[in-house]
């Protein structure tokens, strides 16, 4: 490991002092093309020492234990190979939750927090004890956030990948939310118990939406480490969205909503498809950068489409 990191050269030898160690790591990561190398170095050292970034700078003279330095060097090597920071630390923050993440699940993105925000607005409009289904739950970020922030909701979550479902259940357990979300293994809405058909108030999803031809162009953190099945939908990138649009008409209660995240060049087309299939009040919502990011449609109050 020392040879790989250039320990033979004095200018790259990491010192025990925190500022020198951070400077060495930032230079090392920068040379390997890691975005925001200084911030990555700080977060990794914070993770390996259990000290906040504020503490690292407030008490730079505080010595590090040998095992902390070794753990930091190992973490820096992993990040230099473009492994995502969140997989190295094992956690990420999503809204008000600290979630455990690893290679079984997609790392939740900030855009998906906006999906939760819109879902909460729809649930408040619905009122009562709405029945919610999160399709393709992954880490459980959407389902667990809705259960935490709208306790009156009855929340179900589905995923086709048993490893992802295991990760989501683990997050529910660690957050003390076991039993607040009911998890189901299977494809989209077909994983649900049959007695829920026609009773769901909101279907929400961040499905895969990368086109097969675009996969190789993704950043290495995404392409080489995150689960392909959670990223790539097929040749068009909208295959799962299209399936959900058709399935949801059977599972939604009259007046219920379908809310999905999608690619910026896909959402308008999905909105057109939703209208063609009979959804009403179809809307496109933009993300904080002004790019189309979500499509929303409502089942006619008369019920399932004919």
Secondary structure, DSSP 4 states (H G I P E B T S, - for coil): -TTTTTTTSGGGPPPSSHHHHHHHHHHHHHHTT-TTHHHHHHHHHHHHHT--HHHHHHTTTSPPPHHHHHHHHHHHHHHHTT--HHHHHSEEEETTEEEE--TTSPPPPHHHHHHHHHHHHHHHHH-SS-EEEEES-TTTHHHHHHHHH-TTSEEEEEES-HHHHHHHHHHHHHTT-BTTEEEEESSGGGGS-GGGTT-EEEEEE----EEGGGGGGS-HHHHTTS-GGGTEEESSS-HHHHHHHHHHHHHEEEEEEEEEE--TTTHHHHHHHHHHHT-EEEEEEE-TTS-EEEEEEE--TT-S--
